[in-house]
């Protein structure tokens, strides 16, 4: 999924990778908000059984196999840097 300044990818094995602009936590890499020029594993999503992803300009959305949505990145006037329901 391509956002405004970042990209997230989901492998067939269910691993989530993110790269691009890291500000506002949009890559889901916790306290590491640096830009990533190459795909980086989003370890915080490993246990979530992600089946679909979407990306906006400053946020990322995930959908788990049980239907639970997760988000990270800029949400209104704040941000979350790891997946949160």
N, C-alpha and C positions, 0 to 999 in steps of 0.2 A: 504494500500500500504506500502510495506517495503522498506525503504531506506537503506543506508549503516549503519547508526547508529541511525535511528529514524523510527517511524511508524506513519502513519496518517490513520484515519478511518473515514468513512462517514456513519452516521446512516440513517435509512429509512426515518427519518423526515428531512434529509438534514443538520444535525448538524455535524461539523467537529471537530474531536478530534485528538490531537497529543501527542506523548510521546517519550522519548529517549533523545539523546544528543541535547541540546538546543543552542549550539554555532552557530555562523553565522546566527542566526535568522531562522534556518531551521524549527522550530516548529510554526512560525507565531504568536508568542505571544507578539509582540511589543518589549518593552525594557527589558522584562524578558527573558534572554538568558541562564537561569539555566537549567540543565538537569531535566527532569520530569520522575519519575519512573512509573507513572500511567497516563492513558488518561486524558488530560486537554482540555477543550473546547477552540477552537480558535474563540474568540468573534468577531474578525475583519472580519471573513468570514460569519457571521450570515446573512447578508443582500444580499449575492451574489448568492443565489439559486444554490449552487454547486451540480453537478450531477455526477462528476467523479474526481478521485484523482490519482496522481502518485508521487512517491518519488525517488529521486536520492541520491547520497552519501551526498551531502551538500545542497540540495534544494528540494522544494516541488512544484508540479504543480497542478492546479485546473482547472476544466472546468465548466463554468456556464451553466444554462439551455438555455441561448440565444447564446451560442457558444463562449463567451468571455473567453480566457485563462487568468489565473492569476498565479503568481509565488511568492515565497518567499524563503529565504535562500541565500546561496552564489551563486552569479552570476558573474563569471569572477573574477575580483580582488576586488569586492565590495559585499555588501549584503543588502537585504531588510528584515526587520523583521515583516512586515505585508503584506497581499496579495496586489499585484500590477499588473495591466494589462501590 
